[in-house]
């Protein structure tokens, strides 16, 4: 049961055997992040070091890793794949003043600190931490342990989430599954592969998104940009696409309120990582064909989430387009240290409003919004458009067809040569002309260039924001590629005024 007090949340579990201890180790490993402090409290001989050793080996993916008790050395360090771990045992420490001598003041940013006997240095403990108190239960047997998991301060939500995930896995029949953490994206979502016998599925852990501070007209960015607040849009769009014959993951179980979903495992064969026998051009051609097929449908603006709940797909309106483009001036220009006069910002917004007016007059379709290589899988055992697995569409909106094509053909993480972009753009246009007499190639090219420039501006801002606000500098390496796409798009004659503004006020990434 979860108990919440002022500034903390906790729940208790009974561990009847070593297998149950291992399951808790996996739970904790999934919950901790770089920079966290995990304290281990409890009786002498209750198993604190045993738990610490099992956690370190699990995170190292090496059950044979030597993990000595730090009782005498006091501190041991491990450079592990996800983050470094500093394992300390303070049993022999007499006061918090000794911690500086042990090197705790010099712990690298991003390391996880695993601390036994934290009561020996209570004054050192920060307000934000996760604590496991392990106690013996001799009346129930020599192996049985009682454990209380408590999150303090900002980490309290981690304890709540950990309890929710354990409960969801139990209810869905995957409590005993092997859990393998998968690489995440730039969001707060996380993914794990669950393996139970011959069954293999994906756990999507997507906590409800909290709105940030107001940025315009008293509204936060996420509201203006129509970002999904929970998993209900994902469930609705996944089912809607599957019913049309597209390869989205089948949903096996979902807790809509908690944001936990068990999905079909479509594998991890991204279209840019196919073997040499499958040309990259073929994968991109199939992805273009997916968009052609999608855009040929007359699509509804409302989708069922469950038998008693519908989801209204939001419209990609002027406010959403502008707030995204303005990420360039809000984050990218400060990243470069380039000041922008107020009049220049006003001109930026006015030019984008003018450029986007024709976009808003376009017929609408489902815009999946992140239709690019990290979210597209190659499924060779399926046929035609079903050979492309589609992920990450919870932010879908009603908008112009050209948006997702621009996402694909100006992929922020993959070099798409201009020749290849033009050939695939031609493939799409030819197919759409064949199915719709109303399709206008030159008009579509104008809309495509406008949306490609808008998206490139947005992505430059997002990558700068990920670096500065979220401490994820790895995205900066993609900036030169996105800058090159931006120059291609702004070269369209219809964007001459915007191009002139960019030439005056924006410089390439360094």
C-alpha positions as CSV (number, residue, x, y, z in Angstrom):
1,X,0.0,0.0,0.0
2,X,1.2,3.5,-0.9
3,X,1.5,6.0,2.0
4,X,2.0,9.7,1.4
5,X,3.2,12.1,4.1
6,X,4.4,15.7,3.7
7,X,7.2,15.6,1.2
8,X,7.4,11.8,0.9
9,X,5.7,8.7,-0.5
10,X,6.3,5.1,0.5
11,X,5.1,1.6,0.1
12,X,6.0,-1.7,1.6
13,X,6.7,-5.1,0.0
14,X,7.5,-8.5,1.4
15,X,10.3,-10.5,-0.2
16,X,9.9,-14.2,0.5
17,X,12.9,-15.3,-1.4
18,X,15.9,-14.4,-3.6
19,X,13.7,-14.3,-6.7
20,X,11.5,-11.6,-5.2
21,X,14.6,-9.7,-4.2
22,X,15.8,-9.8,-7.8
23,X,12.5,-8.4,-9.0
24,X,12.8,-5.5,-6.6
25,X,16.3,-4.9,-7.9
26,X,14.9,-4.7,-11.5
27,X,12.2,-2.3,-10.3
28,X,14.7,0.0,-8.6
29,X,17.1,-0.1,-11.6
30,X,14.3,1.1,-13.9
31,X,13.3,3.9,-11.5
32,X,16.7,5.5,-10.8
33,X,18.3,8.1,-13.0
34,X,21.6,9.9,-13.2
35,X,22.2,12.1,-10.2
36,X,19.9,10.1,-7.9
37,X,20.8,9.2,-4.3
38,X,19.6,5.7,-3.2
39,X,20.0,5.1,0.6
40,X,19.9,1.6,2.1
41,X,18.8,1.5,5.7
42,X,17.9,-1.3,8.1
43,X,19.2,-4.0,10.5
44,X,22.7,-5.3,10.5
45,X,22.7,-8.4,8.3
46,X,19.4,-7.6,6.7
47,X,20.8,-7.7,3.2
48,X,21.7,-4.1,2.3
49,X,25.1,-5.1,0.7
50,X,23.4,-8.1,-1.0
51,X,20.9,-5.8,-2.5
52,X,23.5,-3.2,-3.5
53,X,25.7,-5.9,-5.1
54,X,22.7,-7.3,-7.1
55,X,21.7,-3.8,-8.3
56,X,25.2,-3.0,-9.5
57,X,25.6,-6.3,-11.3
58,X,22.2,-5.9,-12.9
59,X,23.0,-2.4,-14.1
60,X,26.4,-3.7,-15.4
61,X,24.6,-6.6,-17.2
62,X,27.3,-8.8,-15.6
63,X,26.2,-11.3,-12.9
64,X,29.9,-12.2,-12.4
65,X,31.1,-8.6,-11.7
66,X,33.2,-8.4,-8.6
67,X,31.4,-6.1,-6.2
68,X,33.2,-6.1,-2.8
69,X,31.6,-4.7,0.3
70,X,32.9,-1.2,0.9
71,X,32.8,-1.7,4.7
72,X,36.5,-1.2,5.0
73,X,37.3,0.8,1.8
74,X,34.2,2.9,2.6
75,X,33.7,3.8,-1.1
76,X,33.7,1.8,-4.4
77,X,33.1,3.3,-7.8
78,X,31.8,1.6,-11.0
79,X,31.7,3.0,-14.5
80,X,28.5,1.4,-15.8
81,X,26.7,1.8,-19.2
82,X,23.8,4.0,-18.0
83,X,25.7,6.0,-15.4
84,X,28.6,5.8,-12.9
85,X,27.7,4.4,-9.5
86,X,29.4,5.3,-6.3
87,X,28.8,2.7,-3.6
88,X,29.4,3.8,0.0
89,X,29.2,2.1,3.4
90,X,29.1,4.6,6.3
91,X,29.0,2.0,9.1
92,X,32.5,3.0,10.3
93,X,31.9,6.7,9.8
94,X,31.3,8.7,13.0
95,X,30.0,11.9,11.5
96,X,29.1,13.8,8.3
97,X,32.4,15.8,8.5
98,X,34.3,12.7,7.4
99,X,32.4,12.6,4.1
100,X,34.5,15.2,2.4
101,X,37.7,13.2,3.2
102,X,36.0,10.2,1.4
103,X,35.5,12.2,-1.8
104,X,31.8,12.7,-1.7
105,X,32.3,16.4,-2.5
106,X,34.0,15.3,-5.8
107,X,31.4,12.9,-7.2
108,X,30.9,13.5,-10.9
109,X,27.6,15.0,-12.1
110,X,25.3,12.3,-13.3
111,X,26.6,9.6,-10.9
112,X,24.2,7.6,-8.9
113,X,25.2,7.3,-5.2
114,X,24.3,4.1,-3.4
115,X,24.7,4.6,0.3
116,X,24.5,2.1,3.1
117,X,24.0,3.2,6.7
118,X,22.9,6.7,5.8
119,X,21.9,7.5,9.4
120,X,25.7,7.9,10.1
121,X,25.6,11.1,8.1
122,X,22.1,12.4,8.4
123,X,23.2,16.0,8.0
124,X,24.7,15.1,4.6
125,X,21.5,13.7,3.1
126,X,19.8,15.9,0.6
127,X,16.0,16.5,0.6
128,X,15.6,14.5,-2.6
129,X,16.4,10.8,-2.3
130,X,15.0,7.3,-2.5
131,X,15.4,5.1,0.6
132,X,15.0,1.3,1.0
133,X,14.7,0.2,4.6
134,X,15.3,-3.6,4.8
135,X,14.4,-5.5,7.9
136,X,14.5,-9.1,8.9
137,X,11.3,-11.2,9.4
138,X,12.5,-14.3,11.4
139,X,9.0,-15.3,12.3
140,X,8.3,-15.9,8.6
141,X,11.6,-17.6,7.7
142,X,15.3,-16.9,7.4
143,X,15.1,-15.6,3.8
144,X,12.1,-13.3,4.2
145,X,12.6,-9.6,4.2
146,X,10.3,-6.6,4.7
147,X,11.2,-3.6,2.6
148,X,9.8,-0.1,2.7
149,X,10.6,2.1,-0.3
150,X,10.3,5.8,0.4
151,X,10.8,8.7,-1.9
152,X,11.7,12.0,-0.4
153,X,11.3,15.5,-1.9
154,X,11.4,15.5,-5.7
155,X,12.0,11.7,-5.8
156,X,8.7,11.0,-4.0
157,X,7.0,10.7,-7.4
158,X,9.5,8.0,-8.3
159,X,8.3,5.9,-5.4
160,X,4.7,6.4,-6.4
161,X,5.6,5.5,-10.0
162,X,7.5,2.4,-8.9
163,X,4.5,1.2,-7.0
164,X,2.2,1.8,-9.9
165,X,4.4,-0.1,-12.3
166,X,4.7,-3.1,-10.0
167,X,0.9,-3.2,-9.6
168,X,0.3,-2.9,-13.3
169,X,2.7,-5.7,-14.2
170,X,1.0,-7.9,-11.6
171,X,-2.5,-7.2,-13.0
172,X,-1.4,-7.8,-16.6
173,X,0.4,-11.0,-15.8
174,X,4.0,-9.8,-16.4
175,X,5.2,-9.5,-12.8
176,X,7.7,-12.2,-13.3
177,X,8.9,-11.1,-16.7
178,X,12.6,-10.3,-17.5
179,X,12.8,-6.6,-18.0
180,X,15.3,-5.0,-20.5
181,X,15.5,-1.2,-20.6
182,X,15.4,0.2,-24.1
183,X,16.9,3.4,-25.3
184,X,14.4,6.3,-24.8
185,X,13.7,9.4,-26.8
186,X,13.8,13.1,-25.9
187,X,10.6,12.9,-23.8
188,X,9.9,11.7,-20.3
189,X,8.6,8.4,-21.6
190,X,10.6,5.2,-21.0
191,X,10.4,1.7,-22.6
192,X,11.3,-1.8,-21.5
193,X,11.1,-5.1,-23.3
194,X,9.3,-7.7,-21.2
195,X,10.2,-11.3,-21.7
196,X,8.1,-14.1,-20.2
197,X,8.6,-17.5,-21.6
198,X,8.1,-17.3,-25.3
199,X,6.2,-14.0,-25.0
200,X,7.9,-10.7,-25.7
201,X,6.2,-7.3,-25.4
202,X,7.0,-3.7,-24.7
203,X,6.1,-1.8,-21.6
204,X,5.6,1.9,-22.3
205,X,5.9,4.0,-19.1
206,X,4.4,7.4,-19.9
207,X,3.6,9.5,-16.8
208,X,1.0,12.2,-17.3
209,X,2.8,15.3,-18.5
210,X,2.7,18.3,-16.3
211,X,2.3,21.7,-17.9
212,X,5.2,24.1,-17.7
213,X,5.0,27.8,-17.0
214,X,2.9,30.2,-19.1
215,X,4.7,31.4,-22.2
216,X,2.0,33.2,-24.1
217,X,-1.5,34.4,-23.4
218,X,-1.3,32.8,-20.0
219,X,-0.9,29.3,-21.6
220,X,2.1,26.9,-21.3
221,X,3.9,25.8,-24.5
222,X,2.4,22.3,-24.3
223,X,-1.1,23.6,-24.4
224,X,-0.5,25.9,-27.3
225,X,1.4,23.3,-29.3
226,X,-1.3,20.6,-28.5
227,X,1.1,18.1,-27.0
228,X,-0.5,15.0,-25.6
229,X,-1.1,15.1,-21.8
230,X,-1.5,11.3,-21.3
231,X,-1.6,8.0,-23.2
232,X,-5.2,8.3,-24.4
233,X,-4.2,9.9,-27.7
234,X,-1.6,7.1,-28.3
235,X,-4.1,4.4,-27.7
236,X,-6.7,6.0,-30.0
237,X,-4.3,6.8,-32.9
238,X,-2.6,3.3,-32.6
239,X,-5.9,1.5,-32.9
240,X,-7.1,3.9,-35.7
241,X,-4.0,3.3,-37.8
242,X,-4.1,-0.5,-37.2
243,X,-7.7,-0.6,-38.4
244,X,-6.6,1.0,-41.7
245,X,-3.9,-1.6,-42.2
246,X,-0.9,0.2,-40.9
247,X,1.7,-1.5,-38.7
248,X,1.3,0.2,-35.3
249,X,1.8,-1.9,-32.1
250,X,-1.2,-3.8,-30.9
251,X,-2.2,-2.8,-27.4
252,X,-2.5,-5.8,-25.0
253,X,-3.1,-3.9,-21.7
254,X,-3.4,-0.3,-20.6
255,X,-3.9,1.7,-17.5
256,X,-5.0,5.0,-19.0
257,X,-4.9,6.9,-15.8
258,X,-1.4,5.8,-14.8
259,X,0.0,6.0,-18.3
260,X,1.2,2.4,-18.5
261,X,0.7,0.4,-21.7
262,X,1.8,-3.1,-22.8
263,X,2.4,-3.1,-26.5
264,X,3.2,-5.5,-29.3
265,X,6.9,-5.7,-29.8
266,X,7.7,-4.8,-33.4
267,X,11.4,-5.3,-32.9
268,X,14.2,-2.7,-33.1
269,X,15.1,-2.9,-36.8
270,X,15.0,0.9,-37.6
271,X,14.8,1.7,-41.3
272,X,18.3,3.4,-41.2
273,X,19.8,0.3,-39.6
274,X,18.7,-2.4,-42.1
275,X,21.2,-4.9,-43.3
276,X,23.1,-4.3,-46.6
277,X,20.7,-6.6,-48.5
278,X,17.9,-4.1,-48.0
279,X,18.8,-0.7,-49.7
280,X,18.0,2.4,-47.7
281,X,16.2,3.8,-50.7
282,X,13.7,1.0,-50.6
283,X,12.9,1.6,-46.9
284,X,12.4,5.3,-47.6
285,X,10.2,4.5,-50.6
286,X,8.1,2.3,-48.5
287,X,7.8,5.0,-45.9
288,X,6.7,7.5,-48.6
289,X,4.1,4.9,-49.7
290,X,2.8,4.7,-46.2
291,X,2.1,8.4,-46.3
292,X,0.5,8.2,-49.7
293,X,-1.8,5.5,-48.5
294,X,-2.7,7.4,-45.3
295,X,-3.4,10.6,-47.2
296,X,-5.7,8.8,-49.6
297,X,-8.1,8.0,-46.8
298,X,-10.9,10.3,-45.6
299,X,-10.0,10.3,-41.9
300,X,-12.2,11.1,-38.9
301,X,-11.4,13.8,-36.4
302,X,-12.6,11.7,-33.5
303,X,-11.4,8.2,-32.4
304,X,-12.5,5.8,-29.7
305,X,-10.1,5.2,-26.8
306,X,-12.3,2.7,-25.1
307,X,-16.0,1.6,-25.2
308,X,-17.0,4.7,-23.2
309,X,-14.3,7.3,-24.1
310,X,-13.5,9.1,-27.4
311,X,-10.6,11.3,-28.3
312,X,-10.9,14.5,-30.4
313,X,-7.8,15.0,-32.5
314,X,-6.7,18.7,-32.2
315,X,-6.1,20.9,-35.2
316,X,-2.7,22.2,-36.2
317,X,-3.6,25.9,-35.9
318,X,-1.7,29.1,-36.4
319,X,-0.9,29.2,-32.6
320,X,0.8,25.8,-32.7
321,X,2.8,26.5,-35.9
322,X,4.0,29.8,-34.5
323,X,4.9,28.7,-31.0
324,X,7.0,25.9,-32.6
325,X,8.8,28.2,-35.0
326,X,9.5,30.7,-32.1
327,X,11.6,28.0,-30.4
328,X,14.3,29.2,-32.8
329,X,14.4,32.7,-31.3
330,X,13.7,31.5,-27.7
331,X,16.4,28.8,-27.5
332,X,18.6,28.5,-30.6
333,X,19.6,32.2,-30.8
334,X,20.4,32.3,-27.1
335,X,22.4,29.1,-27.6
336,X,24.5,31.0,-30.1
337,X,24.7,34.1,-27.8
338,X,22.9,36.2,-30.5
339,X,20.7,39.0,-29.1
340,X,17.5,39.7,-31.0
341,X,15.9,43.2,-30.9
342,X,12.2,43.2,-30.1
343,X,11.4,44.7,-33.5
344,X,13.2,41.8,-35.2
345,X,11.2,39.3,-33.2
346,X,8.0,41.0,-34.2
347,X,9.0,40.9,-37.8
348,X,9.9,37.1,-37.5
349,X,6.4,36.4,-36.2
350,X,4.7,38.5,-38.8
351,X,6.6,36.9,-41.7
352,X,5.8,33.4,-40.4
353,X,2.1,34.3,-40.1
354,X,2.0,35.4,-43.7
355,X,3.9,32.3,-44.9
356,X,1.6,30.0,-42.9
357,X,-1.7,31.4,-44.1
358,X,-1.8,29.2,-47.3
359,X,-0.9,26.2,-45.1
360,X,-4.0,26.6,-43.0
361,X,-6.1,26.5,-46.1
362,X,-4.9,23.1,-47.0
363,X,-7.1,20.0,-46.7
364,X,-6.4,18.2,-43.5
365,X,-5.3,14.6,-42.7
366,X,-3.8,12.9,-39.7
367,X,-0.4,14.5,-39.1
368,X,1.6,12.0,-37.0
369,X,4.1,14.7,-36.3
370,X,7.3,12.6,-35.7
371,X,7.2,10.5,-38.8
372,X,11.0,10.0,-39.2
373,X,13.7,7.3,-38.9
374,X,13.8,6.8,-35.1
375,X,10.1,6.0,-35.1
376,X,10.0,3.8,-38.2
377,X,10.8,0.1,-38.1
378,X,11.5,-2.3,-41.0
379,X,9.3,-5.4,-40.8
380,X,10.5,-7.6,-43.7
381,X,8.0,-10.4,-43.0
382,X,5.0,-8.2,-43.8
383,X,3.7,-6.9,-47.1
384,X,4.0,-3.5,-48.8
385,X,3.1,-0.6,-46.5
386,X,2.7,-3.0,-43.5
387,X,6.5,-3.5,-43.8
388,X,7.0,-0.1,-42.1
389,X,6.3,-0.2,-38.3
390,X,5.1,3.2,-37.0
391,X,5.9,4.4,-33.4
392,X,5.5,7.7,-31.5
393,X,2.3,9.3,-32.8
394,X,0.6,10.4,-29.5
395,X,0.9,14.1,-30.6
396,X,-0.9,13.6,-33.8
397,X,-3.1,16.4,-35.1
398,X,-5.3,17.3,-38.1
399,X,-3.1,19.2,-40.5
400,X,-1.5,19.4,-43.9
401,X,-0.3,16.3,-45.6
402,X,3.1,17.8,-46.4
403,X,4.2,18.0,-42.8
404,X,4.9,14.3,-42.2
405,X,6.6,14.1,-45.6
406,X,8.9,16.9,-44.6
407,X,9.6,15.1,-41.3
408,X,10.7,12.0,-43.3
409,X,12.6,13.6,-46.1
410,X,14.5,16.1,-43.9
411,X,15.3,13.6,-41.1
412,X,17.0,15.4,-38.3
413,X,19.1,12.4,-37.4
414,X,19.9,11.0,-40.8
415,X,21.6,12.6,-43.8
416,X,19.1,12.6,-46.6
417,X,20.9,13.9,-49.8
418,X,19.0,16.5,-51.7
419,X,18.8,14.3,-54.7
420,X,17.1,11.6,-52.7
421,X,14.8,14.1,-51.1
422,X,13.6,15.4,-54.6
423,X,13.2,11.8,-56.0
424,X,11.1,10.8,-53.1
425,X,9.1,14.0,-53.2
426,X,8.4,13.2,-56.8
427,X,7.4,9.7,-56.0
428,X,4.8,11.0,-53.5
429,X,3.5,13.6,-55.9
430,X,3.1,11.2,-58.7
431,X,1.2,8.7,-56.5
432,X,-1.1,11.4,-55.2
433,X,-1.8,12.8,-58.7
434,X,-2.8,9.3,-59.7
435,X,-5.4,9.0,-56.9
436,X,-6.6,12.6,-56.7
437,X,-7.3,15.0,-59.6
438,X,-7.3,17.9,-57.1
439,X,-3.6,17.3,-56.2
440,X,-1.5,20.3,-57.4
441,X,2.2,19.5,-57.5
442,X,3.6,23.1,-57.6
443,X,1.2,24.2,-54.8
444,X,2.2,21.1,-52.7
445,X,5.9,21.9,-53.2
446,X,5.3,25.4,-51.8
447,X,3.5,24.1,-48.7
448,X,6.2,21.4,-48.3
449,X,9.0,24.0,-48.3
450,X,7.2,26.2,-45.8
451,X,6.5,23.3,-43.4
452,X,10.1,22.0,-43.8
453,X,11.5,25.4,-42.9
454,X,9.1,25.7,-40.0
455,X,10.0,22.2,-38.7
456,X,13.8,22.8,-39.1
457,X,13.4,26.1,-37.1
458,X,11.5,24.2,-34.4
459,X,14.1,21.4,-34.2
460,X,17.1,23.8,-33.9
461,X,15.3,25.3,-30.9
462,X,14.4,22.0,-29.4
463,X,17.9,20.7,-29.7
464,X,19.2,23.8,-28.0
465,X,16.6,23.5,-25.3
466,X,17.5,19.8,-24.7
467,X,21.1,20.9,-24.2
468,X,20.6,23.9,-22.0
469,X,17.5,23.0,-19.9
470,X,17.5,19.2,-19.9
471,X,21.3,18.6,-20.0
472,X,21.2,16.4,-23.1
473,X,24.1,17.8,-25.2
474,X,24.1,14.7,-27.5
475,X,21.5,16.4,-29.7
476,X,23.8,19.3,-30.6
477,X,25.6,17.1,-33.1
478,X,22.6,17.0,-35.3
479,X,22.3,20.8,-35.6
480,X,24.5,21.2,-38.7
481,X,22.4,18.7,-40.6
482,X,19.2,20.5,-39.6
483,X,20.8,23.8,-40.6
484,X,21.5,22.4,-44.0
485,X,17.8,21.4,-44.4
486,X,16.7,24.8,-43.3
487,X,18.8,26.4,-46.1
488,X,17.3,24.1,-48.7
489,X,13.7,24.9,-47.6
490,X,14.2,28.7,-47.4
491,X,15.5,28.7,-50.9
492,X,12.0,28.3,-52.3
493,X,11.0,31.6,-54.0
494,X,7.8,31.9,-51.9
495,X,9.9,32.2,-48.8
496,X,12.2,35.0,-50.0
497,X,11.2,37.4,-47.3
498,X,11.7,34.9,-44.5
499,X,15.0,33.9,-46.1
500,X,16.2,37.5,-45.9
501,X,15.3,37.7,-42.3
502,X,17.2,34.5,-41.5
503,X,20.2,35.7,-43.4
504,X,20.3,38.8,-41.3
505,X,19.6,37.4,-37.8
506,X,20.5,33.7,-37.7
507,X,23.9,32.1,-38.2
508,X,24.8,28.5,-38.5
509,X,25.6,26.3,-35.4
510,X,29.2,26.3,-34.3
